[in-house]
Amino acid sequence: MQKRALEHPNIEVMWNSAVNEAYGNEKGKLGGLKVQNVVTGEVTDLEVNGLFFAIGHEPATVFLEGQLATDEDGYIKVKPGTTETSVEGVFAAGDVQDKKWRQAITAAGTGCMAALQVEHFLEEHGIQEGKSDPVQSEQVRNDTSTLADQHGEANELLPNDRPEKMEIFEDGHSHLVHNHLSENGAPASPSKELVASFL
């Protein structure tokens, strides 16, 4: 990319220079820049109608102080195809671990990956709370019914008799299932209503 930029006929590289000021024209739009040569101190006017700021690509990882493995440029090293770092339970996402692409959309993607990996890590180590906790699930159902009653709304998903039970489906997820009852109180199999699903 550097070679292509240097050889492009429409690109002029101004070495050892810094932009001191941007100013407008008579139309109220960008008209030019005050550019200073940092070696000689000379300031010149550069007529332009567009300006892009580049903040560089120095990853903000100094605060880690060597607690995670990084490369020679300070990017956090992760296991290929994951967001796992050199420390178990620590995951890295975004530009701090992306040395190649460094785009907003790829940063968002690795953010999603990291969130999912954190969830799986917590589940594997038995330290994630609330997902399939029967006590908490019951509290959620109670709270939901109370809110529906307060607003005078029929609570179709959470009937008063609360015959829900947790079942493990083939997809490996836990599902809260309501078995519909017949008029005599017996289960009206195989009619079931999915109340909630827990990953």
Phi and psi in degrees as a GROMACS rama.xvg file:
@    title "Ramachandran Plot"
@    xaxis  label "Phi"
@    yaxis  label "Psi"
@TYPE xy
-61.1888  -43.4154  GLN-2
-62.572  -43.5774  LYS-3
-64.0771  -40.5213  ARG-4
-64.916  -43.3126  ALA-5
-66.5367  -30.3605  LEU-6
-92.393  -6.0706  GLU-7
-73.593  129.483  HIS-8
-66.3201  -21.8084  PRO-9
-97.3984  8.29519  ASN-10
-117.784  125.945  ILE-11
-111.799  120.879  GLU-12
-91.2209  125.593  VAL-13
-107.001  101.578  MET-14
-74.7943  154.121  TRP-15
51.5096  41.7856  ASN-16
-128.557  154.05  SER-17
-140.598  144.38  ALA-18
-83.4672  120.624  VAL-19
-92.879  -29.867  ASN-20
-159.308  145.759  GLU-21
-117.273  135.135  ALA-22
-133.593  159.277  TYR-23
-94.1166  174.646  GLY-24
-111.494  -172.725  ASN-25
-66.5187  -17.0282  GLU-26
-90.5321  1.20834  LYS-27
80.441  14.2531  GLY-28
-111.504  172.78  LYS-29
-60.3667  129.009  LEU-30
-114.975  -29.8876  GLY-31
-178.032  -179.049  GLY-32
-129.975  148.651  LEU-33
-95.9501  114.112  LYS-34
-112.408  128.34  VAL-35
-110.152  132.855  GLN-36
-79.0194  118.234  ASN-37
-74.4749  -10.2112  VAL-38
-90.5355  -49.0941  VAL-39
-94.165  -20.1162  THR-40
83.8762  -4.38119  GLY-41
-68.0727  136.094  GLU-42
-110.06  128.964  VAL-43
-126.577  160.628  THR-44
-95.5603  134.907  ASP-45
-123.296  113.526  LEU-46
-76.2693  120.467  GLU-47
-142.752  161.014  VAL-48
-124.67  12.2219  ASN-49
-153.382  148.301  GLY-50
-146.306  128.03  LEU-51
-120.32  129.498  PHE-52
-91.6102  135.058  PHE-53
-121.179  125.646  ALA-54
-95.0102  0.895537  ILE-55
86.8372  179.741  GLY-56
-130.518  44.6363  HIS-57
-89.3464  112.222  GLU-58
-65.0763  137.941  PRO-59
-84.2126  72.1734  ALA-60
-120.697  8.76349  THR-61
-60.1489  -33.9412  VAL-62
-62.0209  -19.4818  PHE-63
-70.2681  -25.8087  LEU-64
48.9712  46.4235  GLU-65
78.7591  7.67752  GLY-66
-74.0795  -23.529  GLN-67
-122.368  150.641  LEU-68
-69.7574  129.711  ALA-69
-128.601  165.017  THR-70
-88.1858  -173.192  ASP-71
-66.0932  -17.9662  GLU-72
-101.503  4.19345  ASP-73
93.1315  1.70767  GLY-74
-76.602  137.642  TYR-75
-69.7049  130.668  ILE-76
-81.1312  132.167  LYS-77
-126.23  156.561  VAL-78
-66.2813  128.287  LYS-79
-50.5932  132.952  PRO-80
81.3925  3.42101  GLY-81
-137.164  -177.487  THR-82
-113.835  16.8002  THR-83
-72.9096  132.914  GLU-84
-99.8011  -169.56  THR-85
-74.192  -10.323  SER-86
-112.866  125.534  VAL-87
-59.9444  132.431  GLU-88
88.1797  -1.94253  GLY-89
-112.703  126.094  VAL-90
-122.909  144.151  PHE-91
-119.616  137.036  ALA-92
-138.698  157.731  ALA-93
88.2535  -161.741  GLY-94
-67.0132  -18.4907  ASP-95
-67.6147  -17.4519  VAL-96
-124.085  4.32392  GLN-97
-112.564  97.2424  ASP-98
-85.8742  -17.5543  LYS-99
-97.5772  -54.6747  LYS-100
-89.8162  -52.3277  TRP-101
51.8241  51.2842  ARG-102
-117.009  153.459  GLN-103
-59.0134  -40.7758  ALA-104
-69.9129  -35.3944  ILE-105
-73.5395  -32.5977  THR-106
-64.4567  -41.9413  ALA-107
-63.5394  -38.9578  ALA-108
-63.1243  -45.253  GLY-109
-69.5137  -27.0322  THR-110
-63.4773  -41.9009  GLY-111
-64.0055  -43.7838  CYS-112
-58.2179  -45.473  MET-113
-63.3107  -42.1347  ALA-114
-60.9238  -43.3891  ALA-115
-67.1485  -38.7728  LEU-116
-68.3945  -36.5556  GLN-117
-61.7643  -45.2094  VAL-118
-59.6148  -46.3645  GLU-119
-64.6517  -39.0842  HIS-120
-61.3887  -44.9292  PHE-121
-64.7823  -40.0767  LEU-122
-64.7243  -44.4795  GLU-123
-62.342  -31.7939  GLU-124
-97.7531  7.18428  HIS-125
64.5027  31.1463  GLY-126
-122.288  16.456  ILE-127
-96.6675  128.75  GLN-128
-102.469  146.897  GLU-129
90.8208  -21.7466  GLY-130
-61.0076  -53.3434  LYS-131
-127.248  27.4973  SER-132
-75.6353  111.827  ASP-133
-56.8473  -38.6376  PRO-134
-63.5963  -46.8833  VAL-135
-68.25  -37.7873  GLN-136
-60.1801  -42.3637  SER-137
-63.6543  -39.1889  GLU-138
-64.987  -39.9459  GLN-139
-61.4637  -42.572  VAL-140
-64.1323  -42.4694  ARG-141
-62.0319  -46.174  ASN-142
-62.5  -40.4709  ASP-143
-65.102  -41.8188  THR-144
-64.2275  -40.7886  SER-145
-61.1717  -44.4374  THR-146
-62.9896  -41.0976  LEU-147
-64.9646  -41.4674  ALA-148
-63.4819  -40.4144  ASP-149
-63.3839  -31.1561  GLN-150
-96.551  5.17858  HIS-151
66.8148  27.9555  GLY-152
-103.549  144.02  GLU-153
-70.9439  131.452  ALA-154
-98.4405  85.8395  ASN-155
-70.8532  -32.3531  GLU-156
-80.6451  -23.3404  LEU-157
-125.388  79.0376  LEU-158
-65.6786  160.048  PRO-159
-62.164  -32.881  ASN-160
-76.0236  -13.092  ASP-161
48.2055  56.102  ARG-162
-87.7343  24.5854  PRO-163
-69.5342  153.296  GLU-164
-149.492  154.854  LYS-165
-85.4441  130.732  MET-166
-128.926  143.539  GLU-167
-95.9891  120.387  ILE-168
-92.3789  172.95  PHE-169
-63.2531  -24.5263  GLU-170
-77.6273  1.73778  ASP-171
85.25  -0.664775  GLY-172
-94.8698  155.577  HIS-173
-93.4766  133.84  SER-174
-126.023  135.282  HIS-175
-87.3705  115.871  LEU-176
-117.061  136.371  VAL-177
-104.931  117.545  HIS-178
-85.9325  119.514  ASN-179
-69.1541  140.369  HIS-180
-103.378  147.042  LEU-181
-80.1214  179.78  SER-182
-61.6097  -32.0761  GLU-183
-87.2793  6.66918  ASN-184
92.7052  -6.09421  GLY-185
-81.8027  149.917  ALA-186
-58.236  132.589  PRO-187
-90.1707  64.9374  ALA-188
-65.2201  144.797  SER-189
-98.788  22.8353  PRO-190
-67.4289  120.645  SER-191
-136.042  152.187  LYS-192
-124.489  123.892  GLU-193
-73.7696  121.575  LEU-194
-94.7686  -46.0828  VAL-195
-155.976  155.32  ALA-196
-127.825  136.117  SER-197
-119.335  124.126  PHE-198
